[in-house]
Amino acid sequence: MNIQSEIEFFAELSQIDKARFMLRILCEIAEEAKLVGGDRKEAAPYRFATEIAQRLSRFSFELLSDDPNRPADDVVLRMLLASRVDKTAERMLQNAYRRVLTSFESFDTTVLLNAH
């Protein structure tokens, strides 16, 4: 997976689509953690998924609230897609990211409230 091309793809999305994309990844990471943890009830995949979920939900909130102090898009994508020592965690993230990427549709819409 080419991280730079993924950063460029993500940069082209609207803010609402960026938040939607991150929240979909968050859901898929939770699914991956359940698959990896399996019957063994190992805590490590769940702890990792919880940590990533916290970061992605915070980033999504910052996107939606237009927080100027949020991390740059490339920082977040590198956090998700960079190589890791823990190959199980790396696979979890890559699998989740691929599933979202293949099914994601951008809805480039503008909603005006109380427009007359």
C-alpha positions as CSV (number, residue, x, y, z in Angstrom):
1,M,0.0,0.0,0.0
2,N,1.4,3.4,-1.0
3,I,0.9,5.7,2.0
4,Q,1.5,8.9,-0.1
5,S,-1.3,8.0,-2.6
6,E,-3.6,7.3,0.3
7,I,-2.7,10.7,1.9
8,E,-3.5,12.4,-1.5
9,F,-6.8,10.5,-1.8
10,F,-7.8,11.5,1.8
11,A,-6.8,15.1,1.2
12,E,-9.2,15.4,-1.6
13,L,-12.2,14.5,0.5
14,S,-14.5,17.1,2.1
15,Q,-14.3,17.4,5.9
16,I,-17.6,15.5,6.4
17,D,-16.4,12.7,4.1
18,K,-13.1,12.6,6.0
19,A,-15.0,12.2,9.3
20,R,-17.2,9.5,7.7
21,F,-14.2,7.7,6.4
22,M,-12.5,7.7,9.8
23,L,-15.6,6.5,11.6
24,R,-16.0,3.6,9.1
25,I,-12.4,2.7,9.8
26,L,-13.1,2.8,13.5
27,C,-16.0,0.3,13.0
28,E,-13.9,-2.0,10.9
29,I,-11.0,-2.0,13.4
30,A,-13.4,-3.1,16.0
31,E,-14.5,-6.0,13.8
32,E,-10.8,-6.9,13.2
33,A,-10.1,-6.9,16.9
34,K,-13.0,-9.4,17.4
35,L,-11.6,-11.7,14.7
36,V,-8.0,-11.5,16.0
37,G,-9.0,-11.9,19.6
38,G,-11.1,-14.9,18.8
39,D,-11.7,-17.6,21.3
40,R,-8.4,-17.0,23.0
41,K,-9.7,-13.8,24.7
42,E,-6.3,-12.1,24.3
43,A,-6.5,-8.6,25.6
44,A,-3.8,-7.0,23.3
45,P,-5.9,-6.7,20.1
46,Y,-8.7,-5.1,22.1
47,R,-6.4,-2.7,23.9
48,F,-4.9,-1.7,20.6
49,A,-8.3,-1.3,19.0
50,T,-9.4,0.9,21.9
51,E,-6.4,3.1,21.6
52,I,-6.9,3.6,17.9
53,A,-10.6,4.1,18.4
54,Q,-10.0,6.9,20.9
55,R,-7.6,8.7,18.5
56,L,-9.8,8.3,15.4
57,S,-13.0,9.4,17.3
58,R,-11.1,12.4,18.6
59,F,-9.8,13.3,15.1
60,S,-13.3,12.9,13.7
61,F,-14.7,15.2,16.3
62,E,-12.0,17.8,15.6
63,L,-12.8,17.5,11.8
64,L,-16.5,18.1,12.4
65,S,-15.9,21.0,14.8
66,D,-13.3,22.5,12.3
67,D,-10.6,22.6,15.1
68,P,-7.5,24.3,13.7
69,N,-5.3,22.4,16.2
70,R,-6.2,18.9,14.9
71,P,-3.5,16.7,13.6
72,A,-2.7,17.0,9.9
73,D,-4.3,14.5,7.6
74,D,-1.0,12.9,6.7
75,V,-0.1,12.4,10.4
76,V,-3.3,10.4,11.0
77,L,-2.9,8.3,7.9
78,R,0.7,7.6,8.7
79,M,-0.4,6.5,12.1
80,L,-2.9,4.1,10.5
81,L,-0.8,2.7,7.6
82,A,2.8,2.8,8.7
83,S,4.7,-0.4,9.3
84,R,4.6,-1.7,12.9
85,V,6.7,-4.0,15.0
86,D,3.4,-5.7,16.0
87,K,2.5,-7.4,12.7
88,T,-0.9,-8.4,14.1
89,A,-1.8,-4.8,14.8
90,E,-0.5,-3.8,11.4
91,R,-2.7,-6.4,9.7
92,M,-5.7,-5.3,11.7
93,L,-5.3,-1.7,10.5
94,Q,-4.5,-2.6,6.9
95,N,-7.5,-5.0,6.6
96,A,-9.8,-2.5,8.1
97,Y,-8.5,0.3,5.9
98,R,-8.8,-1.8,2.7
99,R,-12.4,-2.8,3.4
100,V,-13.4,0.9,4.0
101,L,-11.4,2.1,0.9
102,T,-13.1,-0.4,-1.4
103,S,-16.7,0.4,-0.2
104,F,-16.4,4.1,0.6
105,E,-18.5,6.5,-1.5
106,S,-18.0,10.2,-1.2
107,F,-21.2,12.2,-0.9
108,D,-20.2,15.7,-2.1
109,T,-23.2,17.5,-0.9
110,T,-23.9,20.8,0.8
111,V,-26.8,21.1,3.3
112,L,-28.2,24.6,3.9
113,L,-30.3,25.0,7.0
114,N,-33.0,27.7,7.0
115,A,-32.2,28.6,3.5
116,H,-34.9,31.0,2.0
